[in-house]
Amino acid sequence: MPSGLSSENGQLPGGLGDCEGLATDFCELAGAIVGDEVALPAGTVLSPGTLIGPGTVVYPRNHIGGFLPAGSRVR
């Protein structure tokens, strides 16, 4: 999990589960929250509010948005 990020209660809900419980402004202004050991190659575009779980691998030239659980592979 990324360090230095918190919601009003001091933790990200559900281990990067979604923006529920976080202020809407936080999710829109944060850009994206990326977990540990995520592979994001050049040419990857992340939408605002994107949450990517640890160990996820994204292949080049993708547009990613929403929630990707830990260990996902996106082609």
Secondary structure as UniProt FT lines:
FT   TURN            8..9
FT   HELIX           13..15
FT   TURN            16..17
FT   TURN            20..21
FT   HELIX           24..29
FT   STRAND          32..34
FT   TURN            36..37
FT   TURN            42..43
FT   STRAND          45..46
FT   TURN            48..49
FT   STRAND          50..52
FT   TURN            54..55
FT   STRAND          57..58
FT   STRAND          63..64
FT   STRAND          67..68
FT   TURN            70..71
FT   STRAND          73..74
//
